[in-house]
Amino acid sequence: MRRRLTCTLLAFLVAALGFVVAPTGALASPSISAARAQARQLQSQVDALNTQMEIVVERYDAAAQKLVALKVSITSNEAQLARARYELALARQQLAVQVVAIYKAPVTQYLDVALNARSFSDLAARLSFFDKVGQQSAVTVQQIDALKAAVEQRHAQFAGERSQAQRLLDQITAQRTQIEGSLKQRQQLLQSAQTEVRKLIVQEQQAKAAAAARAAAAAQAAAKRAAAAAAAARVAEARSDAQPPSSEPGSSSAGGSGGGGSHSGGGGSSSAISIAARYLGVPYVWGGASPSGFDCSGLVMYVFAQLGISLPHNAAMQFAICTPVSRAALRPGDLVFYGYSAASIHHVGIYAGNDTMIDAPCTGEVVRYDSLFSDFYSGGRL
């Protein structure tokens, strides 16, 4: 009879546990995995577009610097051209006066020369002097005229180069606009995908909580049914064995104890880092180089200017100035450059130690601490 009682209890417990465990396997949600995969794909696209944007920004900075230099050269050349025009006009005026003086009224002058000449050779020398004066004035005019032509040619050359630089700047700006549009679209899609992932996770957690509550209620009901069945089995066993009810408390006590047991078993310069840290949180601004907004090379240029070091507003140009440093030899304050070759450098930051840097990462972000990126190319020390 005890064996029958034990089998009856096991049957109820197995049924109860089966009811609790069965729903758990049905909670797996493949839609969350799909949503996360989509979010990872969109994040990769956003990262790629940010890299493209950095490359375009650096090209823009280089083109802008060239355009500024050309404008300075043109301004200087225009001043030279204005002076050449003035000197040419003055020389022509002087030549005209001399021509008038020599050739428009020659009789008196030549008569005076002839009367005052001491000899025929003296007369020839004096007449030759008049011719040389006219010839020298003509040569002066020709020289100034040639200088003016050379300055005008250089001016046209500078103007052509400025037009080319401006067209390149316009092309880069158009590329930037296109990439920014794509980036904005991908960022919106990424945000939607991340929101969907969070929503699905909350739904899954709520489903699990509801299933756990149902399982707990089912387990409690099953335990009650098992207890009732056990009591009925004990009564039946007692009647069958014709034993008084008082002979069973030990079993009942043991069963209660068992139930209780089951429940209870449940190189560089650190100054550059401190200066850069003042601008943490400043927004990324395309082509920016002031506390109102920075791009990557603009931040580096602004920080090192406060240390008395003048740098160009371009990551590749900054690298060309530095002494290359390996990743293992980096010291706080060194520069860290990213790309796949010196010609493809598209990002720069200031090394802060422990494989971290301060940088202006990309559109939509702010100056912050970042881990070193995977496309690290080289360190640089000033």
Stockholm file with secondary structure:
# STOCKHOLM 1.0

chainA/1-382         MRRRLTCTLLAFLVAALGFVVAPTGALASPSISAARAQARQLQSQVDALNTQMEIVVERYDAAAQKLVALKVSITSNEAQLARARYELALARQQLAVQVVAIYKAPVTQYLDVALNARSFSDLAARLSFFDKVGQQSAVTVQQIDALKAAVEQRHAQFAGERSQAQRLLDQITAQRTQIEGSLKQRQQLLQSAQTEVRKLIVQEQQAKAAAAARAAAAAQAAAKRAAAAAAAARVAEARSDAQPPSSEPGSSSAGGSGGGGSHSGGGGSSSAISIAARYLGVPYVWGGASPSGFDCSGLVMYVFAQLGISLPHNAAMQFAICTPVSRAALRPGDLVFYGYSAASIHHVGIYAGNDTMIDAPCTGEVVRYDSLFSDFYSGGRL
#=GR chainA/1-382 SS CHHHHHHHHHHHHHHHHHHHHGGGGGGCCHHHHHHHHHHHHHHHHHHHHHHHHHHHHHHHHHHHHHHHHHHHHHHHHHHHHHHHHHHHHHHHHHHHHHHIIIIISHHHHHHHHHHHCSSHHHHHHHHHHHHHHHHHHHHHHHHHHHHHHHHHHHHHHHHHHHHHHHHHHHHHHHHHHHHHHHHHHHHHHHHHHHHHHHHHHHHHHHHHHHHHHHHHHHHHHHHHHHHHHHHHHHHHHHHHHTCCGGGSHHHHHHHHHHHHHHHHTCCCCHHHHHHHHTTTTCBBCTTCEETTEECHHHHHHHHHHTTTCCCCSSHHHHHHHSEEECGGGCCTTCEEEESSSGGGCCEEEEEEETTEEEECCSTTCBSEEEECCTTEEEEEEC
#=GC SS_cons         CHHHHHHHHHHHHHHHHHHHHGGGGGGCCHHHHHHHHHHHHHHHHHHHHHHHHHHHHHHHHHHHHHHHHHHHHHHHHHHHHHHHHHHHHHHHHHHHHHHIIIIISHHHHHHHHHHHCSSHHHHHHHHHHHHHHHHHHHHHHHHHHHHHHHHHHHHHHHHHHHHHHHHHHHHHHHHHHHHHHHHHHHHHHHHHHHHHHHHHHHHHHHHHHHHHHHHHHHHHHHHHHHHHHHHHHHHHHHHHHTCCGGGSHHHHHHHHHHHHHHHHTCCCCHHHHHHHHTTTTCBBCTTCEETTEECHHHHHHHHHHTTTCCCCSSHHHHHHHSEEECGGGCCTTCEEEESSSGGGCCEEEEEEETTEEEECCSTTCBSEEEECCTTEEEEEEC
//
